[in-house]
Amino acid sequence: MSAQDRLTDALYGLGWSTVKKLPEPAAARLGRTIADLAWKQRGKGVQRLESNYARVVPDASPERLAELSRAGMRSYLRYWMESFRLPAWSAERIRGGVEVKDLHHLTEGLAAGKGVVLALPHLANWDLAGAWVTTKLGIPFTTVAERLKPETLYDRFVAYREGLGMEVLPHSGGTAFGTLARRLRDGGLVCLVADRDLSASGVEVDFFGDTARMPAGPALLAQQTGALLLPVTLWYDDSPVMRGRVHPPVEVPESGTRTEKTSVMTQALADAFATGIADHPEDWHMLQRLWLADLDPEKGRP
């Protein structure tokens, strides 16, 4: 392991061991302080976040974009402070920490014996939403995690999410799709963060007026297993409670090839994501390149 990898792993370990011991108001203040310092540094992540917001709010002035990026960094650090503290939260705190609109789409789908795929963008705190599903609703689910470097950091994330009641599969290795399909055929729940493609085989979609690439997995799983595909968006307000909405199901088209159906369904997901992001852009934690115009034109990669 390189020195940089050891430092990264140590910093995350420090966060999990130290921040979770802080009182909640102190953790919130610490998050805001770190966010404001990072925002003032104007590093690559902050610049990319601001550039992405410029696509979401195309008529925003430079001053408005600066306000958005500052709020975005505060939201991003709220995510991290909550995530570091989640293992120490009581079941009561988790149950009271989320409020979701139109939850019936999920509960009715599962009650009908169908598997359900929940697809989310990088909005607010998807880990808290997952902990709420397992704790408040009592529903276990399976998800996929990108393999991080160093490997010890990936192991930390897997252990952390499994400790919240999630089954976590590695994104790489080629076996995740088959396992997810089996869970869905058994009537289970699968949750996937799905607004950024991690491979070179994503589906091109129109997203805020330009072309981006999103993963085909949610649409393919719904087609192959008959599971319900539900977009979910999350956001913060000024309270300690995170808000969310389960959008209506994305239907499988009656005609067309599998590729054509996947394209239509993934575009429907992108449209639902765009609705939630446009309403709460500061809670969209996209500090990476996303649109094809921002990627290498030859390789299609950052």
PyMOL commands that set and color helices and strands:
alter all, ss='L'
color gray80, all
select helices_A, chain A and resi 3-21+24-41+44-56+62-88+91-95+104-111+126-135+151-163+176-185+217-225+258-279+281-283+292-294
alter helices_A, ss='H'
color red, helices_A
select strands_A, chain A and resi 98-101+116-120+141-145+166-170+189-193+203-207+210-214+228-236+242-246
alter strands_A, ss='S'
color yellow, strands_A
deselect
rebuild
show_as cartoon
